[in-house]
Amino acid sequence: MIVLLSSQTLALELDLSVDEEIRKNYNPSKLENETLPPLPKINGQSGTSASSTNTSQTTPPKTLPAQGQSSTSTSSGFQKYPVKTGSYKPKNGIKFRRGQKFTVRSQQAVSSATREGARISFALSYDTSLKRSGVVIPAGTIFHGEILETHNPQITGNGGLLVMQVDSVTYNGSTTHIEAKITKANHKKIFINNIKGERGYIDGMVKSMKPGRKFFNTMMRWTDKLSDLGILVILTPITVVSGVVVYGVNMIGSPVFAIFSKGGKVYFPAGTEFEIKMLEEAYL
């Protein structure tokens, strides 16, 4: 015990003057509250409220606004839905019923020599009342058509061809597509929308027999003259036989000769009257 008391000991002397200087120049309590993070609290309710507050601040929204959706439309409660813009057939205009007929006059001359694809127009000849609706289409309303097929007269007596269709009508400045055909041309009925020139095969046969008939008539005249010349009457059988033979050969061969004959042309001057018939209903 005496040895311990008499032995040397080590000790540290702390200088507290520095701490006093800091307290004079700074406010330690203020620094702790503003700069240092809060210490965790053991109380369960306080921790729960703090965590719920942090969670409410950091939790992202469950749904994001759709791309292109404006905030103004969301706040106003008005949702813009896409509008269907597909084409549809209107049912509230002036109706052209299927089978409706119109009498028109062509505004251009057309023929079997007109090129395919050429456009043609027709003017309504007089005021026409539509069936059932009672609407009157005024005279002068323009119908438009197209030349679909043409050809000039051909051999074997085939006549010229002209095929037209009517595909639109202009009413009150608006043009509407229609489907119609020509049923009459210059007061003559047209079948299957084909306007044909007259066939020339029979006429070709008749024309091919003209030389034989002409030769036969000439031989008959010579026969009459020879019969009046006395002794030369003996030559009359030759003239008669030759005339009959040539005429017979010409008659038998006329069907072959008629193959090279051509039919008639198709030609309608401007102002020709046509009749148009609707194939499908249409709305103006």
BAKE-60803 format. One line per field, with one value per residue (C-alpha): residue in three letters; x, y, z. Coordinates in Angstrom, 3 decimals, decimal comma. Example, Ala and Ser with C-alpha at 12.3 -4.5 7.8 and 13.67 -1.06 7.14 Angstrom:
REM BAKE-60803
aa = ALA; SER
X = 12,300; 13,670
Y = -4,500; -1,060
Z = 7,800; 7,140
***
This chain:
REM BAKE-60803
aa = MET; ILE; VAL; LEU; LEU; SER; SER; GLN; THR; LEU; ALA; LEU; GLU; LEU; ASP; LEU; SER; VAL; ASP; GLU; GLU; ILE; ARG; LYS; ASN; TYR; ASN; PRO; SER; LYS; LEU; GLU; ASN; GLU; THR; LEU; PRO; PRO; LEU; PRO; LYS; ILE; ASN; GLY; GLN; SER; GLY; THR; SER; ALA; SER; SER; THR; ASN; THR; SER; GLN; THR; THR; PRO; PRO; LYS; THR; LEU; PRO; ALA; GLN; GLY; GLN; SER; SER; THR; SER; THR; SER; SER; GLY; PHE; GLN; LYS; TYR; PRO; VAL; LYS; THR; GLY; SER; TYR; LYS; PRO; LYS; ASN; GLY; ILE; LYS; PHE; ARG; ARG; GLY; GLN; LYS; PHE; THR; VAL; ARG; SER; GLN; GLN; ALA; VAL; SER; SER; ALA; THR; ARG; GLU; GLY; ALA; ARG; ILE; SER; PHE; ALA; LEU; SER; TYR; ASP; THR; SER; LEU; LYS; ARG; SER; GLY; VAL; VAL; ILE; PRO; ALA; GLY; THR; ILE; PHE; HIS; GLY; GLU; ILE; LEU; GLU; THR; HIS; ASN; PRO; GLN; ILE; THR; GLY; ASN; GLY; GLY; LEU; LEU; VAL; MET; GLN; VAL; ASP; SER; VAL; THR; TYR; ASN; GLY; SER; THR; THR; HIS; ILE; GLU; ALA; LYS; ILE; THR; LYS; ALA; ASN; HIS; LYS; LYS; ILE; PHE; ILE; ASN; ASN; ILE; LYS; GLY; GLU; ARG; GLY; TYR; ILE; ASP; GLY; MET; VAL; LYS; SER; MET; LYS; PRO; GLY; ARG; LYS; PHE; PHE; ASN; THR; MET; MET; ARG; TRP; THR; ASP; LYS; LEU; SER; ASP; LEU; GLY; ILE; LEU; VAL; ILE; LEU; THR; PRO; ILE; THR; VAL; VAL; SER; GLY; VAL; VAL; VAL; TYR; GLY; VAL; ASN; MET; ILE; GLY; SER; PRO; VAL; PHE; ALA; ILE; PHE; SER; LYS; GLY; GLY; LYS; VAL; TYR; PHE; PRO; ALA; GLY; THR; GLU; PHE; GLU; ILE; LYS; MET; LEU; GLU; GLU; ALA; TYR; LEU
X = 0,000; 2,802; 4,597; 1,568; 1,067; 4,659; 4,900; 4,643; 1,342; 0,427; -2,401; -3,870; -4,837; -7,660; -7,809; -11,493; -10,862; -11,406; -14,874; -15,709; -14,579; -16,833; -19,830; -19,264; -19,068; -21,634; -24,968; -24,505; -28,234; -29,106; -26,468; -27,779; -31,371; -30,595; -27,628; -27,693; -30,281; -32,930; -32,128; -34,293; -37,113; -37,958; -41,666; -43,546; -46,292; -43,892; -41,825; -44,924; -46,146; -42,703; -42,360; -45,878; -45,051; -41,878; -43,727; -46,489; -43,882; -41,805; -44,427; -44,872; -48,395; -49,923; -51,013; -49,386; -51,324; -51,705; -49,340; -50,719; -53,392; -53,467; -53,836; -56,654; -58,809; -58,158; -58,957; -62,139; -63,311; -63,792; -62,266; -61,531; -62,269; -61,087; -63,671; -64,433; -63,854; -64,671; -66,665; -70,363; -73,212; -75,596; -79,276; -80,781; -80,322; -82,391; -82,771; -82,360; -84,129; -82,969; -84,723; -85,345; -85,072; -83,958; -84,197; -81,064; -79,298; -75,598; -73,444; -70,725; -70,715; -69,694; -69,023; -67,419; -64,177; -64,144; -61,205; -61,794; -61,722; -63,094; -65,550; -69,010; -71,765; -75,535; -78,079; -81,477; -84,061; -86,927; -87,964; -88,182; -90,057; -88,428; -90,505; -92,257; -90,292; -91,913; -88,665; -88,289; -84,875; -84,750; -84,022; -80,384; -78,997; -75,726; -74,963; -71,403; -70,268; -67,271; -66,564; -65,669; -65,114; -65,175; -64,102; -64,674; -66,590; -64,800; -64,813; -67,434; -70,002; -69,350; -70,572; -68,937; -69,213; -69,820; -70,131; -70,854; -71,605; -72,997; -71,093; -71,976; -74,480; -73,986; -76,865; -76,790; -73,060; -72,292; -71,226; -72,399; -71,298; -74,052; -74,272; -76,422; -76,526; -77,810; -81,096; -82,090; -80,072; -81,894; -85,198; -83,806; -83,504; -79,984; -79,277; -76,491; -75,359; -73,717; -74,510; -73,772; -73,615; -75,736; -74,371; -73,232; -72,916; -76,219; -75,669; -72,201; -73,700; -76,101; -73,316; -71,046; -73,729; -74,028; -71,228; -72,806; -76,233; -74,866; -73,063; -76,207; -78,321; -75,716; -75,787; -79,560; -79,468; -76,967; -79,205; -82,086; -79,893; -78,526; -81,980; -82,855; -79,761; -80,847; -78,019; -76,386; -79,226; -77,114; -74,907; -77,701; -77,208; -73,648; -74,707; -77,469; -75,306; -72,394; -74,673; -76,322; -73,020; -71,346; -74,409; -74,664; -70,996; -71,311; -74,382; -72,779; -69,623; -71,394; -71,189; -67,432; -67,146; -69,288; -66,681; -64,610; -67,497; -67,779; -70,729; -72,101; -70,566; -71,944; -72,288; -74,385; -74,118; -74,329; -77,912; -78,852; -81,467; -80,533; -82,350; -80,470; -81,570; -80,298; -78,682; -78,259; -79,855; -77,935; -78,308; -77,588
Y = 0,000; 2,345; 1,433; 2,268; 5,577; 6,559; 5,562; 8,121; 8,444; 9,710; 12,251; 14,410; 17,957; 19,148; 22,720; 23,754; 27,262; 26,246; 24,962; 28,222; 30,169; 28,035; 28,573; 32,316; 32,526; 29,841; 28,559; 24,792; 24,124; 25,872; 23,934; 20,636; 21,399; 22,726; 20,734; 17,393; 14,723; 13,789; 10,861; 7,744; 7,511; 4,353; 5,175; 2,950; 5,449; 8,263; 6,068; 4,932; 8,469; 9,565; 6,625; 7,175; 10,821; 9,922; 7,228; 9,630; 12,026; 9,523; 7,046; 7,553; 7,732; 4,383; 5,504; 7,861; 10,128; 8,689; 9,929; 12,984; 13,586; 17,217; 18,297; 20,649; 17,799; 15,801; 18,672; 19,530; 15,921; 15,804; 12,775; 13,069; 9,796; 9,042; 9,866; 7,212; 8,734; 5,733; 6,419; 5,697; 5,995; 8,846; 8,013; 11,470; 13,007; 13,066; 9,438; 8,060; 4,719; 1,695; 1,556; 5,332; 6,538; 9,905; 11,255; 13,207; 14,688; 14,277; 17,387; 15,900; 13,787; 10,157; 7,293; 3,888; 5,745; 7,656; 6,654; 4,488; 6,379; 9,613; 11,509; 12,509; 14,562; 14,555; 17,252; 16,306; 17,056; 18,104; 18,308; 14,792; 13,810; 11,115; 8,089; 8,179; 11,144; 13,693; 15,666; 17,246; 17,195; 20,278; 20,190; 20,861; 18,734; 17,261; 13,535; 12,408; 9,228; 7,444; 5,547; 2,016; 0,250; 1,076; -0,380; 0,439; -1,864; -5,157; -7,902; -10,695; -7,923; -6,977; -3,460; -0,792; -0,893; 1,809; 1,029; 3,857; 4,063; 6,906; 7,270; 10,624; 13,467; 17,126; 18,598; 22,012; 22,270; 18,902; 15,818; 12,393; 8,971; 6,840; 3,591; 3,770; 2,456; 3,547; 1,810; 3,833; 5,686; 7,875; 6,160; 2,658; 0,095; -0,859; -4,339; -5,112; -1,478; -2,280; 0,056; -1,890; -0,796; -2,655; -6,016; -6,076; -9,757; -10,122; -6,848; -8,134; -11,226; -9,130; -6,809; -9,731; -11,034; -7,753; -8,548; -11,936; -10,432; -7,630; -10,140; -12,270; -9,239; -8,328; -11,856; -11,753; -8,543; -10,093; -13,120; -10,848; -9,096; -12,353; -13,802; -10,931; -11,424; -14,541; -17,045; -15,679; -17,091; -20,215; -18,248; -17,464; -20,659; -19,590; -16,224; -17,735; -20,508; -18,219; -15,747; -18,440; -20,088; -16,878; -15,775; -19,188; -19,265; -15,743; -16,719; -19,840; -17,983; -14,981; -16,301; -16,526; -13,163; -11,566; -12,489; -9,510; -7,064; -4,715; -3,646; -0,199; 2,576; 3,967; 7,741; 10,031; 13,805; 16,238; 16,621; 12,966; 11,745; 8,933; 7,189; 6,481; 3,845; 3,638; 0,294; 1,036; 3,542; 6,707; 9,720; 13,295
Z = 0,000; 0,914; -2,301; -4,386; -2,749; -3,169; -6,884; -9,737; -11,569; -15,079; -15,529; -18,353; -17,788; -20,161; -21,335; -21,211; -22,385; -26,029; -25,242; -23,578; -26,658; -28,934; -26,730; -26,816; -30,637; -31,703; -30,429; -30,017; -29,523; -32,785; -34,691; -33,324; -34,362; -37,875; -39,159; -37,386; -38,426; -35,835; -33,593; -33,981; -31,485; -29,649; -29,436; -31,999; -32,754; -33,462; -35,760; -37,600; -38,186; -39,346; -41,736; -43,077; -43,691; -45,581; -47,520; -48,539; -49,784; -51,757; -53,063; -56,862; -58,367; -59,264; -62,753; -65,186; -67,536; -71,042; -73,709; -75,445; -72,766; -71,702; -68,137; -69,059; -70,367; -67,161; -64,856; -66,734; -66,699; -70,515; -72,221; -75,973; -77,729; -81,304; -83,943; -86,580; -90,005; -92,204; -95,360; -95,315; -97,745; -96,921; -96,828; -96,540; -100,015; -103,189; -104,181; -107,692; -107,594; -109,486; -112,852; -113,045; -116,645; -118,006; -121,528; -122,426; -125,440; -126,167; -126,120; -128,350; -131,488; -130,920; -133,321; -133,633; -134,411; -131,086; -128,909; -125,879; -122,565; -124,054; -121,852; -123,023; -121,406; -121,734; -120,864; -119,456; -122,158; -119,880; -116,225; -114,795; -111,638; -109,532; -108,637; -105,235; -103,897; -106,197; -106,525; -109,954; -111,639; -113,869; -117,581; -118,403; -115,549; -116,796; -116,831; -117,524; -119,249; -120,706; -123,918; -122,838; -126,159; -129,871; -133,172; -136,812; -139,211; -139,810; -142,429; -142,441; -142,405; -138,768; -138,062; -135,924; -132,111; -129,516; -125,787; -123,335; -119,639; -117,522; -114,247; -112,654; -112,521; -111,604; -109,567; -107,861; -108,434; -106,812; -108,787; -107,567; -108,750; -110,320; -112,255; -115,380; -118,936; -122,343; -123,209; -126,287; -128,901; -131,412; -130,428; -131,079; -128,283; -127,215; -125,857; -123,344; -123,648; -127,010; -129,907; -133,072; -136,668; -139,197; -140,255; -143,873; -144,658; -146,506; -148,291; -149,175; -150,764; -152,806; -153,906; -154,846; -157,250; -159,144; -161,669; -162,536; -162,869; -165,024; -167,307; -167,574; -168,620; -171,233; -172,723; -172,877; -174,885; -177,309; -177,628; -178,728; -181,280; -182,715; -183,088; -185,440; -187,667; -189,552; -189,748; -186,573; -184,553; -184,174; -181,779; -179,349; -177,278; -176,596; -175,228; -173,149; -171,677; -170,917; -169,190; -167,048; -166,109; -165,041; -163,078; -161,386; -160,392; -159,051; -157,037; -155,580; -154,646; -153,153; -149,527; -149,884; -151,578; -148,811; -146,167; -147,259; -146,974; -143,939; -141,830; -141,186; -139,099; -135,835; -135,723; -133,531; -134,036; -131,124; -129,944; -130,491; -128,024; -125,647; -122,813; -119,556; -117,042; -113,467; -112,576; -108,842; -106,481; -105,739; -103,426; -104,465
***
